[in-house]
């Protein structure tokens, strides 16, 4: 059963976000926290939470401080930010810091549900206008994409190769003998490094070019927070 942690100090929005989660996954388990401290307490006692949905403004956190605390203590937990702040620079900073997505609070319940489904599959969800702006700035990004591929580890290249062949997460996990949660973490990191915001977009773009040989990559680092 998929488990969520909603971190927001406004009861009405926690309820609305919970409804969006249940629209995406009716059988989901949902935990609620009003602060980062509450969230850390829940995470310490509950195992297997699949996704945290975090408001940027909380009684004990402002800006990205709460997000960074979660990343420091639970580096493998995917965290999507749900915020009323829609400035492009804030969205870009969130994604660069490793957020699994950025969901504006102005988004409809149906759109939130679709975004949540995308994040769970490994996509990085961003506002529609952010994606459009990125496309306008990069009308022909083939060379830039090839350069970004150099940032991927050998394991990430293997995951990406299977991803573009149409393998679902579970099959990728079986093929590479990884946990499915690790595959999701790899896909999120791959999309972040490549500047792409959905696995479908990655399949389309990567299908146009040849991937580097994973054997040419040095062994992956074992820094805390990096999937192996």
PAKE-664150 format. One record per residue: x, y, z of N, C-alpha, C in turn; chain; residue number from 1; residue in one letter. Coordinates in Angstrom, 2 decimals. Layout:
<sites>
X; Y; Z; X; Y; Z; X; Y; Z; A; NUM; A .
...
</sites>
This chain:
<sites>
0.84; -1.20; 0.00; 0.00; 0.00; 0.00; 0.88; 1.25; 0.00; A; 1; X .
0.57; 2.19; -0.87; 1.36; 3.41; -0.98; 1.05; 4.35; 0.19; A; 2; X .
2.10; 4.91; 0.79; 1.93; 5.77; 1.96; 2.44; 7.18; 1.67; A; 3; X .
1.70; 8.17; 2.15; 2.03; 9.57; 1.94; 2.14; 10.29; 3.28; A; 4; X .
2.98; 11.32; 3.30; 3.07; 12.21; 4.45; 2.78; 13.62; 3.96; A; 5; X .
1.68; 14.20; 4.40; 1.32; 15.57; 4.04; 1.79; 16.49; 5.16; A; 6; X .
2.60; 17.48; 4.82; 3.18; 18.39; 5.82; 2.69; 19.81; 5.51; A; 7; X .
1.69; 20.26; 6.24; 1.09; 21.57; 6.01; 0.37; 21.98; 7.29; A; 8; X .
0.48; 23.24; 7.69; -0.15; 23.66; 8.95; -1.58; 24.16; 8.78; A; 9; X .
-2.13; 24.08; 7.57; -3.52; 24.51; 7.34; -4.41; 23.28; 7.19; A; 10; X .
-5.31; 23.03; 8.14; -6.15; 21.81; 8.10; -6.96; 21.68; 6.81; A; 11; X .
-7.50; 22.78; 6.31; -8.32; 22.70; 5.10; -7.50; 22.26; 3.90; A; 12; X .
-6.26; 22.75; 3.81; -5.46; 22.33; 2.67; -4.96; 20.90; 2.85; A; 13; X .
-4.67; 20.49; 4.07; -4.30; 19.09; 4.29; -5.44; 18.18; 3.82; A; 14; X .
-6.66; 18.59; 4.12; -7.82; 17.80; 3.69; -7.93; 17.78; 2.17; A; 15; X .
-7.74; 18.96; 1.54; -7.84; 19.04; 0.08; -6.76; 18.20; -0.59; A; 16; X .
-5.56; 18.26; -0.04; -4.46; 17.49; -0.61; -4.68; 15.99; -0.39; A; 17; X .
-5.23; 15.65; 0.76; -5.56; 14.25; 1.02; -6.59; 13.74; 0.03; A; 18; X .
-7.55; 14.58; -0.32; -8.56; 14.19; -1.32; -7.92; 13.96; -2.69; A; 19; X .
-6.93; 14.81; -3.03; -6.23; 14.63; -4.31; -5.44; 13.33; -4.31; A; 20; X .
-4.81; 13.00; -3.18; -4.07; 11.75; -3.06; -5.01; 10.57; -3.26; A; 21; X .
-6.18; 10.61; -2.60; -7.13; 9.49; -2.70; -7.74; 9.41; -4.09; A; 22; X .
-7.81; 10.52; -4.80; -8.27; 10.47; -6.19; -7.28; 9.70; -7.05; A; 23; X .
-5.99; 9.90; -6.75; -4.95; 9.17; -7.49; -4.85; 7.72; -7.02; A; 24; X .
-4.91; 7.52; -5.69; -4.75; 6.18; -5.12; -5.75; 6.01; -3.98; A; 25; X .
-6.93; 5.49; -4.26; -8.00; 5.39; -3.25; -7.61; 4.64; -1.99; A; 26; X .
-6.68; 3.68; -2.11; -6.32; 2.87; -0.95; -5.09; 3.39; -0.21; A; 27; X .
-4.63; 4.57; -0.54; -3.39; 5.09; 0.05; -3.52; 5.31; 1.56; A; 28; X .
-2.41; 5.11; 2.25; -2.32; 5.50; 3.66; -1.80; 6.93; 3.71; A; 29; X .
-2.42; 7.77; 4.52; -2.02; 9.17; 4.58; -1.72; 9.56; 6.03; A; 30; X .
-0.53; 10.10; 6.25; -0.14; 10.66; 7.54; -0.09; 12.18; 7.39; A; 31; X .
-0.41; 12.89; 8.45; -0.43; 14.34; 8.39; 0.46; 14.93; 9.48; A; 32; X .
1.17; 16.00; 9.11; 2.03; 16.72; 10.06; 1.81; 18.21; 9.88; A; 33; X .
1.90; 18.95; 10.99; 1.70; 20.40; 10.95; 3.02; 21.16; 10.93; A; 34; X .
4.13; 20.44; 11.08; 5.44; 21.08; 11.14; 6.51; 20.08; 10.74; A; 35; X .
7.73; 20.56; 10.56; 8.84; 19.66; 10.25; 9.13; 18.75; 11.43; A; 36; X .
9.05; 19.27; 12.63; 9.26; 18.43; 13.81; 8.25; 17.29; 13.86; A; 37; X .
6.98; 17.61; 13.59; 5.95; 16.57; 13.55; 6.29; 15.53; 12.48; A; 38; X .
6.72; 16.03; 11.32; 7.03; 15.14; 10.20; 8.18; 14.20; 10.56; A; 39; X .
9.22; 14.73; 11.18; 10.37; 13.91; 11.56; 9.97; 12.85; 12.59; A; 40; X .
9.06; 13.20; 13.47; 8.57; 12.24; 14.47; 7.83; 11.09; 13.77; A; 41; X .
6.98; 11.43; 12.80; 6.24; 10.40; 12.06; 7.20; 9.52; 11.27; A; 42; X .
8.17; 10.14; 10.61; 9.13; 9.38; 9.79; 9.99; 8.45; 10.65; A; 43; X .
10.20; 8.84; 11.90; 11.00; 7.99; 12.80; 10.22; 6.75; 13.24; A; 44; X .
8.90; 6.85; 13.22; 8.08; 5.75; 13.73; 7.39; 4.95; 12.64; A; 45; X .
7.25; 5.53; 11.45; 6.56; 4.85; 10.36; 7.55; 4.53; 9.24; A; 46; X .
7.60; 3.27; 8.87; 8.50; 2.84; 7.80; 7.76; 2.80; 6.46; A; 47; X .
8.49; 3.04; 5.39; 7.92; 2.81; 4.06; 7.06; 3.92; 3.51; A; 48; X .
7.22; 5.15; 3.98; 6.49; 6.26; 3.37; 7.07; 6.52; 1.98; A; 49; X .
6.19; 6.56; 0.99; 6.64; 6.63; -0.41; 6.85; 8.05; -0.90; A; 50; X .
6.11; 9.01; -0.35; 6.22; 10.38; -0.85; 5.76; 11.36; 0.23; A; 51; X .
6.54; 12.41; 0.43; 6.15; 13.51; 1.31; 5.71; 14.69; 0.45; A; 52; X .
4.62; 15.33; 0.84; 4.10; 16.52; 0.17; 4.26; 17.68; 1.14; A; 53; X .
5.13; 18.61; 0.82; 5.61; 19.60; 1.78; 5.24; 21.03; 1.39; A; 54; X .
4.65; 21.76; 2.32; 4.45; 23.20; 2.16; 5.74; 23.90; 2.57; A; 55; X .
6.09; 24.98; 1.86; 7.34; 25.68; 2.17; 7.23; 26.55; 3.43; A; 56; X .
6.04; 26.98; 3.76; 5.86; 27.88; 4.91; 5.20; 27.13; 6.05; A; 57; X .
5.99; 26.90; 7.11; 5.51; 26.16; 8.27; 5.92; 26.89; 9.55; A; 58; X .
5.32; 26.55; 10.69; 5.69; 27.23; 11.93; 7.17; 27.13; 12.28; A; 59; X .
7.82; 26.03; 11.87; 9.24; 25.85; 12.21; 10.13; 25.82; 10.96; A; 60; X .
9.65; 26.38; 9.85; 10.46; 26.39; 8.62; 9.96; 27.46; 7.67; A; 61; X .
10.90; 28.09; 6.99; 10.56; 29.05; 5.94; 11.48; 28.78; 4.75; A; 62; X .
10.98; 29.10; 3.57; 11.78; 28.85; 2.38; 12.09; 27.37; 2.26; A; 63; X .
13.35; 27.05; 1.96; 13.72; 25.65; 1.76; 14.32; 25.00; 3.00; A; 64; X .
14.25; 25.68; 4.15; 14.88; 25.13; 5.34; 14.24; 23.81; 5.77; A; 65; X .
12.93; 23.72; 5.69; 12.25; 22.48; 6.05; 12.58; 21.35; 5.08; A; 66; X .
12.60; 21.68; 3.82; 12.96; 20.69; 2.80; 14.37; 20.15; 3.04; A; 67; X .
15.29; 21.04; 3.34; 16.68; 20.62; 3.55; 16.82; 19.75; 4.81; A; 68; X .
16.03; 20.04; 5.84; 16.05; 19.20; 7.05; 15.57; 17.78; 6.72; A; 69; X .
14.52; 17.69; 5.92; 14.02; 16.37; 5.53; 15.05; 15.62; 4.69; A; 70; X .
15.69; 16.34; 3.76; 16.70; 15.71; 2.90; 17.90; 15.23; 3.72; A; 71; X .
18.25; 15.99; 4.74; 19.41; 15.64; 5.57; 19.14; 14.39; 6.39; A; 72; X .
17.94; 14.31; 6.97; 17.63; 13.20; 7.87; 17.08; 11.97; 7.14; A; 73; X .
16.42; 12.19; 6.00; 15.84; 11.08; 5.23; 16.16; 11.29; 3.76; A; 74; X .
17.41; 11.11; 3.37; 17.86; 11.47; 2.02; 17.20; 10.68; 0.90; A; 75; X .
16.66; 9.51; 1.20; 16.04; 8.70; 0.15; 14.54; 8.92; 0.04; A; 76; X .
13.98; 9.75; 0.89; 12.55; 10.02; 0.84; 12.24; 11.03; -0.27; A; 77; X .
11.43; 10.68; -1.27; 11.04; 11.68; -2.27; 10.15; 12.74; -1.62; A; 78; X .
10.47; 13.99; -1.87; 9.71; 15.12; -1.31; 9.25; 16.03; -2.45; A; 79; X .
7.96; 16.18; -2.59; 7.40; 17.12; -3.56; 6.89; 18.34; -2.80; A; 80; X .
7.19; 19.50; -3.31; 6.76; 20.74; -2.66; 5.40; 21.15; -3.20; A; 81; X .
4.51; 21.49; -2.29; 3.18; 21.99; -2.65; 3.07; 23.38; -2.03; A; 82; X .
3.03; 24.42; -2.86; 3.17; 25.77; -2.34; 2.31; 26.76; -3.12; A; 83; X .
1.96; 27.84; -2.44; 1.25; 28.95; -3.11; 2.23; 29.85; -3.86; A; 84; X .
3.52; 29.69; -3.62; 4.56; 30.46; -4.31; 4.79; 29.86; -5.69; A; 85; X .
4.60; 30.66; -6.74; 4.72; 30.14; -8.11; 5.80; 30.85; -8.92; A; 86; X .
6.68; 31.57; -8.24; 7.76; 32.25; -8.94; 8.68; 31.23; -9.62; A; 87; X .
9.03; 31.50; -10.87; 9.85; 30.58; -11.65; 11.20; 30.28; -10.98; A; 88; X .
11.79; 31.28; -10.36; 13.09; 31.09; -9.71; 12.97; 30.13; -8.53; A; 89; X .
11.86; 30.22; -7.80; 11.65; 29.33; -6.66; 11.46; 27.89; -7.14; A; 90; X .
10.68; 27.73; -8.20; 10.48; 26.39; -8.77; 11.82; 25.81; -9.22; A; 91; X .
12.59; 26.61; -9.93; 13.89; 26.14; -10.44; 14.83; 25.76; -9.29; A; 92; X .
14.83; 26.55; -8.23; 15.68; 26.25; -7.08; 15.24; 24.95; -6.41; A; 93; X .
13.93; 24.75; -6.29; 13.42; 23.52; -5.68; 13.87; 22.29; -6.45; A; 94; X .
13.76; 22.35; -7.77; 14.16; 21.20; -8.59; 15.67; 20.98; -8.51; A; 95; X .
16.44; 22.07; -8.51; 17.89; 21.94; -8.43; 18.34; 21.34; -7.10; A; 96; X .
17.56; 21.56; -6.04; 17.88; 21.00; -4.73; 17.47; 19.53; -4.61; A; 97; X .
16.73; 19.05; -5.60; 16.38; 17.63; -5.59; 14.93; 17.33; -5.25; A; 98; X .
14.05; 18.34; -5.30; 12.63; 18.07; -5.05; 12.08; 17.14; -6.12; A; 99; X .
11.19; 16.25; -5.70; 10.59; 15.30; -6.64; 9.52; 15.97; -7.50; A; 100; X .
9.14; 17.17; -7.15; 8.16; 17.90; -7.93; 7.82; 19.22; -7.25; A; 101; X .
7.14; 20.08; -8.00; 6.69; 21.36; -7.45; 5.24; 21.56; -7.90; A; 102; X .
4.32; 21.47; -6.95; 2.89; 21.50; -7.25; 2.28; 22.78; -6.68; A; 103; X .
1.86; 23.71; -7.53; 1.23; 24.94; -7.03; -0.10; 24.64; -6.33; A; 104; X .
-0.38; 25.35; -5.25; -1.64; 25.16; -4.54; -2.85; 25.60; -5.36; A; 105; X .
-2.61; 26.38; -6.40; -3.70; 26.81; -7.27; -4.15; 25.72; -8.23; A; 106; X .
-3.40; 24.60; -8.27; -3.71; 23.50; -9.17; -5.01; 22.82; -8.73; A; 107; X .
-5.81; 22.39; -9.70; -7.06; 21.70; -9.40; -6.77; 20.33; -8.77; A; 108; X .
-7.79; 19.79; -8.10; -7.62; 18.49; -7.45; -7.25; 17.41; -8.47; A; 109; X .
-7.88; 17.45; -9.64; -7.59; 16.45; -10.67; -6.14; 16.58; -11.15; A; 110; X .
-5.69; 17.81; -11.36; -4.31; 18.02; -11.82; -3.31; 17.60; -10.74; A; 111; X .
-3.65; 17.89; -9.47; -2.78; 17.44; -8.37; -2.67; 15.92; -8.36; A; 112; X .
-3.79; 15.25; -8.56; -3.79; 13.78; -8.57; -2.90; 13.25; -9.68; A; 113; X .
-3.00; 13.85; -10.86; -2.17; 13.42; -11.99; -0.68; 13.69; -11.72; A; 114; X .
-0.40; 14.84; -11.10; 0.99; 15.16; -10.76; 1.55; 14.18; -9.75; A; 115; X .
0.74; 13.80; -8.76; 1.17; 12.85; -7.75; 1.46; 11.49; -8.38; A; 116; X .
0.59; 11.07; -9.30; 0.83; 9.81; -10.01; 2.15; 9.87; -10.77; A; 117; X .
2.41; 11.01; -11.41; 3.65; 11.17; -12.15; 4.88; 11.09; -11.26; A; 118; X .
4.82; 11.75; -10.12; 5.96; 11.73; -9.20; 6.22; 10.31; -8.70; A; 119; X .
5.16; 9.57; -8.40; 5.32; 8.20; -7.93; 5.95; 7.30; -8.98; A; 120; X .
5.76; 7.64; -10.25; 6.35; 6.84; -11.32; 7.79; 7.25; -11.62; A; 121; X .
8.26; 8.33; -10.96; 9.63; 8.77; -11.15; 9.77; 10.07; -11.91; A; 122; X .
8.66; 10.61; -12.43; 8.72; 11.88; -13.14; 8.89; 13.03; -12.15; A; 123; X .
9.39; 14.14; -12.65; 9.51; 15.36; -11.84; 8.39; 16.30; -12.28; A; 124; X .
7.44; 16.55; -11.41; 6.28; 17.36; -11.77; 6.58; 18.84; -11.54; A; 125; X .
6.32; 19.66; -12.56; 6.50; 21.11; -12.45; 5.29; 21.80; -13.06; A; 126; X .
5.09; 23.08; -12.73; 3.97; 23.82; -13.32; 4.06; 23.87; -14.84; A; 127; X .
2.91; 23.90; -15.50; 2.88; 23.88; -16.96; 3.65; 25.05; -17.57; A; 128; X .
3.51; 26.23; -16.99; 4.18; 27.40; -17.58; 5.69; 27.30; -17.42; A; 129; X .
6.16; 26.59; -16.39; 7.60; 26.40; -16.21; 8.15; 25.52; -17.33; A; 130; X .
7.44; 24.48; -17.66; 7.86; 23.59; -18.75; 7.89; 24.35; -20.06; A; 131; X .
6.84; 25.16; -20.32; 6.77; 25.91; -21.57; 7.93; 26.88; -21.69; A; 132; X .
8.28; 27.54; -20.58; 9.39; 28.50; -20.60; 10.70; 27.79; -20.89; A; 133; X .
10.87; 26.59; -20.32; 12.09; 25.82; -20.55; 12.21; 25.43; -22.01; A; 134; X .
11.10; 25.04; -22.62; 11.14; 24.65; -24.02; 11.48; 25.82; -24.93; A; 135; X .
10.95; 26.99; -24.61; 11.25; 28.15; -25.44; 12.73; 28.49; -25.39; A; 136; X .
13.36; 28.29; -24.23; 14.76; 28.63; -24.08; 15.67; 27.59; -24.74; A; 137; X .
15.15; 26.38; -24.98; 15.96; 25.32; -25.53; 15.29; 24.71; -26.76; A; 138; X .
15.18; 25.45; -27.86; 14.51; 24.94; -29.05; 15.22; 23.73; -29.65; A; 139; X .
16.58; 23.66; -29.53; 17.31; 22.52; -30.05; 18.35; 22.13; -29.00; A; 140; X .
17.97; 21.19; -28.15; 18.85; 20.89; -27.02; 19.60; 19.58; -27.14; A; 141; X .
19.75; 19.04; -28.36; 20.39; 17.74; -28.51; 21.83; 17.75; -27.98; A; 142; X .
22.62; 18.77; -28.38; 24.01; 18.83; -27.91; 24.07; 19.05; -26.41; A; 143; X .
23.20; 19.91; -25.91; 23.17; 20.16; -24.47; 22.80; 18.89; -23.72; A; 144; X .
21.85; 18.11; -24.26; 21.45; 16.87; -23.62; 22.59; 15.87; -23.60; A; 145; X .
23.32; 15.78; -24.68; 24.48; 14.88; -24.72; 25.52; 15.26; -23.67; A; 146; X .
25.69; 16.55; -23.48; 26.64; 17.01; -22.46; 26.15; 16.63; -21.06; A; 147; X .
24.84; 16.75; -20.83; 24.29; 16.42; -19.52; 24.37; 14.93; -19.22; A; 148; X .
24.37; 14.12; -20.26; 24.48; 12.67; -20.06; 25.80; 12.30; -19.39; A; 149; X .
26.80; 13.16; -19.54; 28.10; 12.88; -18.92; 28.03; 12.95; -17.40; A; 150; X .
26.97; 13.59; -16.88; 26.83; 13.72; -15.43; 26.24; 12.47; -14.80; A; 151; X .
25.71; 11.55; -15.61; 25.05; 10.36; -15.07; 26.07; 9.31; -14.66; A; 152; X .
25.77; 8.59; -13.60; 26.60; 7.48; -13.17; 26.33; 6.28; -14.08; A; 153; X .
27.16; 5.26; -13.96; 26.98; 4.06; -14.78; 25.63; 3.40; -14.50; A; 154; X .
25.24; 3.36; -13.23; 23.95; 2.76; -12.88; 22.79; 3.57; -13.44; A; 155; X .
22.91; 4.89; -13.39; 21.85; 5.74; -13.93; 21.73; 5.56; -15.45; A; 156; X .
22.85; 5.35; -16.13; 22.80; 5.10; -17.57; 22.11; 3.77; -17.87; A; 157; X .
22.34; 2.77; -17.04; 21.67; 1.49; -17.23; 20.16; 1.64; -17.03; A; 158; X .
19.77; 2.38; -15.99; 18.35; 2.63; -15.74; 17.74; 3.38; -16.92; A; 159; X .
18.44; 4.40; -17.40; 17.94; 5.21; -18.51; 17.78; 4.37; -19.78; A; 160; X .
18.73; 3.46; -20.02; 18.65; 2.61; -21.21; 17.40; 1.74; -21.16; A; 161; X .
17.11; 1.15; -20.00; 15.92; 0.32; -19.87; 14.65; 1.17; -19.90; A; 162; X .
14.74; 2.38; -19.38; 13.60; 3.28; -19.40; 13.18; 3.61; -20.83; A; 163; X .
14.15; 3.90; -21.68; 13.82; 4.27; -23.06; 13.36; 3.05; -23.88; A; 164; X .
13.65; 1.85; -23.37; 13.15; 0.64; -24.02; 11.72; 0.31; -23.59; A; 165; X .
11.17; 1.15; -22.68; 9.78; 0.97; -22.27; 9.57; 0.10; -21.06; A; 166; X .
10.65; -0.24; -20.34; 10.52; -1.07; -19.16; 9.82; -0.28; -18.04; A; 167; X .
8.84; -0.86; -17.34; 8.29; -0.21; -16.14; 9.27; -0.32; -14.99; A; 168; X .
9.03; 0.45; -13.94; 9.96; 0.47; -12.80; 10.21; -0.92; -12.22; A; 169; X .
9.16; -1.70; -12.11; 9.32; -3.03; -11.49; 10.25; -3.91; -12.31; A; 170; X .
10.11; -3.84; -13.63; 10.95; -4.66; -14.50; 12.39; -4.16; -14.50; A; 171; X .
12.57; -2.84; -14.44; 13.92; -2.28; -14.33; 14.58; -2.78; -13.05; A; 172; X .
13.82; -2.78; -11.97; 14.35; -3.24; -10.68; 14.78; -4.70; -10.76; A; 173; X .
13.96; -5.54; -11.41; 14.30; -6.96; -11.54; 15.54; -7.15; -12.42; A; 174; X .
15.60; -6.39; -13.51; 16.70; -6.53; -14.46; 18.03; -6.14; -13.83; A; 175; X .
18.03; -5.08; -13.02; 19.27; -4.57; -12.43; 19.47; -5.02; -10.98; A; 176; X .
18.53; -5.85; -10.50; 18.59; -6.36; -9.12; 18.66; -5.22; -8.11; A; 177; X .
17.72; -4.29; -8.26; 17.60; -3.15; -7.36; 16.22; -3.15; -6.71; A; 178; X .
16.09; -2.43; -5.61; 14.77; -2.20; -5.04; 14.00; -1.24; -5.94; A; 179; X .
12.69; -1.41; -6.03; 11.90; -0.54; -6.88; 11.99; 0.91; -6.42; A; 180; X .
12.09; 1.13; -5.12; 12.23; 2.50; -4.60; 13.55; 3.11; -5.06; A; 181; X .
14.60; 2.29; -5.19; 15.88; 2.78; -5.68; 15.78; 3.18; -7.14; A; 182; X .
15.04; 2.40; -7.92; 14.83; 2.74; -9.34; 14.11; 4.08; -9.45; A; 183; X .
13.08; 4.29; -8.63; 12.36; 5.56; -8.65; 13.30; 6.72; -8.32; A; 184; X .
14.15; 6.50; -7.32; 15.10; 7.55; -6.94; 16.08; 7.84; -8.07; A; 185; X .
16.53; 6.79; -8.75; 17.42; 6.98; -9.90; 16.74; 7.80; -10.99; A; 186; X .
15.49; 7.45; -11.30; 14.78; 8.14; -12.38; 14.59; 9.62; -12.03; A; 187; X .
14.23; 9.90; -10.80; 14.09; 11.29; -10.38; 15.39; 12.05; -10.56; A; 188; X .
16.51; 11.43; -10.18; 17.81; 12.08; -10.29; 18.22; 12.23; -11.76; A; 189; X .
17.92; 11.23; -12.56; 18.22; 11.29; -14.00; 17.49; 12.47; -14.65; A; 190; X .
16.20; 12.58; -14.37; 15.41; 13.66; -14.97; 15.91; 15.02; -14.50; A; 191; X .
16.29; 15.11; -13.21; 16.80; 16.38; -12.70; 18.08; 16.77; -13.42; A; 192; X .
19.00; 15.82; -13.57; 20.28; 16.11; -14.22; 20.11; 16.47; -15.69; A; 193; X .
19.14; 15.85; -16.35; 18.94; 16.10; -17.78; 18.05; 17.30; -18.05; A; 194; X .
17.43; 17.86; -16.99; 16.55; 19.00; -17.17; 15.25; 18.62; -17.86; A; 195; X .
14.80; 17.38; -17.67; 13.54; 16.90; -18.24; 12.56; 16.64; -17.10; A; 196; X .
11.27; 16.73; -17.40; 10.31; 16.70; -16.30; 9.25; 15.61; -16.42; A; 197; X .
9.48; 14.62; -17.29; 8.63; 13.43; -17.31; 9.40; 12.30; -17.95; A; 198; X .
9.07; 11.08; -17.58; 9.75; 9.94; -18.15; 9.41; 9.79; -19.63; A; 199; X .
8.18; 10.17; -20.02; 7.82; 10.12; -21.44; 8.69; 11.05; -22.26; A; 200; X .
8.92; 12.28; -21.74; 9.78; 13.23; -22.43; 11.20; 12.68; -22.54; A; 201; X .
11.66; 12.03; -21.47; 13.01; 11.45; -21.49; 13.12; 10.37; -22.56; A; 202; X .
12.09; 9.51; -22.66; 12.11; 8.44; -23.66; 12.19; 9.04; -25.06; A; 203; X .
11.41; 10.09; -25.31; 11.40; 10.73; -26.63; 12.75; 11.35; -26.95; A; 204; X .
13.28; 12.14; -26.01; 14.52; 12.87; -26.25; 15.73; 11.93; -26.34; A; 205; X .
15.80; 10.96; -25.44; 16.94; 10.06; -25.41; 16.90; 9.11; -26.61; A; 206; X .
15.70; 8.86; -27.13; 15.58; 8.01; -28.31; 16.24; 8.58; -29.55; A; 207; X .
16.54; 9.89; -29.53; 17.15; 10.55; -30.68; 18.67; 10.43; -30.71; A; 208; X .
19.27; 10.01; -29.58; 20.73; 10.01; -29.49; 21.23; 8.69; -28.91; A; 209; X .
22.52; 8.44; -29.05; 23.14; 7.25; -28.49; 23.58; 7.52; -27.06; A; 210; X .
23.33; 6.56; -26.18; 23.78; 6.69; -24.80; 25.25; 6.31; -24.68; A; 211; X .
25.99; 6.96; -23.77; 27.36; 6.54; -23.50; 27.38; 5.12; -22.92; A; 212; X .
28.49; 4.45; -23.07; 28.66; 3.12; -22.50; 28.79; 3.24; -20.98; A; 213; X .
27.91; 2.56; -20.20; 28.02; 2.64; -18.74; 29.38; 2.21; -18.21; A; 214; X .
30.08; 1.31; -18.95; 31.39; 0.82; -18.49; 32.44; 1.91; -18.51; A; 215; X .
32.15; 3.00; -19.26; 33.12; 4.10; -19.33; 33.04; 5.01; -18.11; A; 216; X .
32.03; 4.77; -17.27; 31.84; 5.62; -16.10; 32.59; 5.05; -14.90; A; 217; X .
33.12; 5.92; -14.03; 33.73; 5.44; -12.79; 32.65; 4.92; -11.86; A; 218; X .
33.00; 4.11; -10.85; 32.01; 3.62; -9.90; 31.25; 4.77; -9.26; A; 219; X .
29.97; 4.52; -8.96; 29.14; 5.56; -8.34; 29.67; 5.92; -6.96; A; 220; X .
29.55; 7.19; -6.61; 29.91; 7.63; -5.27; 28.89; 7.08; -4.29; A; 221; X .
29.29; 7.01; -3.04; 28.39; 6.50; -2.01; 28.00; 7.58; -1.03; A; 222; X .
27.93; 8.84; -1.53; 27.50; 9.92; -0.65; 26.11; 9.64; -0.14; A; 223; X .
25.85; 10.05; 1.08; 24.52; 9.87; 1.66; 23.52; 10.65; 0.82; A; 224; X .
22.42; 9.97; 0.47; 21.39; 10.64; -0.32; 21.46; 10.30; -1.78; A; 225; X .
22.57; 9.65; -2.23; 22.66; 9.28; -3.63; 22.27; 7.80; -3.77; A; 226; X .
21.28; 7.49; -4.64; 20.91; 6.09; -4.83; 22.05; 5.32; -5.47; A; 227; X .
22.22; 4.06; -5.06; 23.29; 3.23; -5.61; 22.72; 2.25; -6.61; A; 228; X .
</sites>
